[in-house]
Amino acid sequence: MERNLKNVACVGCGLIGQGWAALFAAAGYRVAIYDSSDNVLKHAVERVRSNLERLEEINRISIGTAVGALEFVRTTPDLADALNVADFVMESVPDNYPVKKAVFKELDTLAPAGAILASSSSGLLMSEIQTVVSRPERCVLAHPFLPVHLLPLVEVVGGNRTAPATVEATCNLMEKIGKIPVRLNKEVSGYIVNRLQAALLREAINLVATGVASAEDVDRAFCNGMGMRDPFIGPLLRAHLAGNGISKFLDQYKESYRLRWESMASWDTIPSRAKEALIRSVAEMPIVRNHSLDDIKTWRDRMLAQILKLERDYS
Ligand SMILES: NC(=O)c1ccc[n+]([C@@H]2O[C@H](COP(=O)([O-])OP(=O)(O)OC[C@H]3O[C@@H](n4cnc5c(N)ncnc54)[C@H](O)[C@@H]3O)[C@@H](O)[C@H]2O)c1
């Protein structure tokens, strides 16, 4: 039976929490925001408003609905008050076990017995976090991507004591707020995307560190090749298409991939020389030399919003 979730508590309202709050409010959920910092709480509604306006810009919600959605959002400096009637708790506090466990202990005590407790963690395992709670079956991981209100993916995975119904209900809720949930069958460090990203990053660093190309050129090669094509197909379908069938691809490119894999870096800690070379080369990138980090982030989010708008206009 599908659960009827109406009230959401966002616990932790930094970069990730404010994105979640906007998405839940935009989908008509009542959202209570709690953060341990008064200063964050003070600016939370303003940040949610700006995220809602961005959703309007990309036609995710109709023009003029951001103001109405904001009426569903309230902030409170009292965690018990935020959790009072919560059906779903979205935790987005800093990513380390002591902090997450302390917060989950409180959520476990204060949230209604039927509420789902979800963590945004980008690297921790729910099996470990849920060791401190009395109802581990209702705890789940829902890992979003920054900016949360714009990028559709959320990776959903339970710990070894999570009930399948919790994972199911979380995926359903994520779909209702416009996310694309990908459910992992089992926990693994970094989930799916951060593992793929880690593999790519190691080789990108290696190419710079061994003098094959500058940071600027590695990024240009990525953006104008894989990056341009990969919004629509993933690496596995790409291989299937490239070989006119995955099986043919694996046979046909066996030798060339062997040569690449065998010449690639395999370290698991960045060697100090590679680290120095990378830092030097990134500092020389024209965009890094000429613009502040905040300006680059604003430009990135604007570009992303335009791509998402284009995708929506044509789908
Ligand atoms: N930033 C990213 O790119 C990203 C992407 C995906 C997932 N995540 C995950 O989301 C979570 C939050 O990350 P973020 O980037 O929003 O961090 P952040 O530092 O921007 O926000 C964390 C917020 O938690 C608050 N906080 C700290 N301790 C608290 C407590 N005990 N109770 C309530 N609030 C508390 C802080 O005041 C802050 O506002 C982390 O688990 C992170 O791994 C981050």
The ligand as an ORCA input file, in Angstrom:
! r2SCAN-3c Opt
* xyz 0 1
  N      27.738     19.610     -1.010
  C      27.595     18.595     -1.859
  O      28.034     18.632     -3.013
  C      26.803     17.371     -1.449
  C      26.225     16.553     -2.450
  C      25.447     15.467     -2.049
  C      25.271     15.171     -0.704
  N      25.869     15.954      0.232
  C      25.673     15.597      1.648
  O      24.679     16.435      2.219
  C      24.976     16.634      3.604
  C      25.039     18.121      3.874
  O      26.016     18.705      3.064
  P      26.034     20.284      2.726
  O      26.927     20.430      1.543
  O      24.646     20.812      2.665
  O      26.773     20.851      4.030
  P      26.658     22.320      4.620
  O      27.861     22.482      5.473
  O      26.397     23.310      3.538
  O      25.354     22.252      5.543
  C      25.286     21.518      6.723
  C      24.303     22.227      7.639
  O      24.091     21.401      8.792
  C      24.002     22.277      9.917
  N      24.282     21.466     11.104
  C      25.471     21.087     11.616
  N      25.287     20.285     12.693
  C      23.944     20.167     12.851
  C      23.132     19.489     13.783
  N      23.659     18.746     14.764
  N      21.778     19.596     13.661
  C      21.239     20.352     12.680
  N      21.960     21.027     11.762
  C      23.307     20.931     11.850
  C      24.993     23.385      9.635
  O      24.686     24.558     10.387
  C      24.797     23.577      8.127
  O      23.823     24.575      7.849
  C      26.287     15.896      3.869
  O      26.007     14.610      4.361
  C      26.906     15.797      2.497
  O      27.767     14.677      2.355
  C      26.614     17.066     -0.093
*
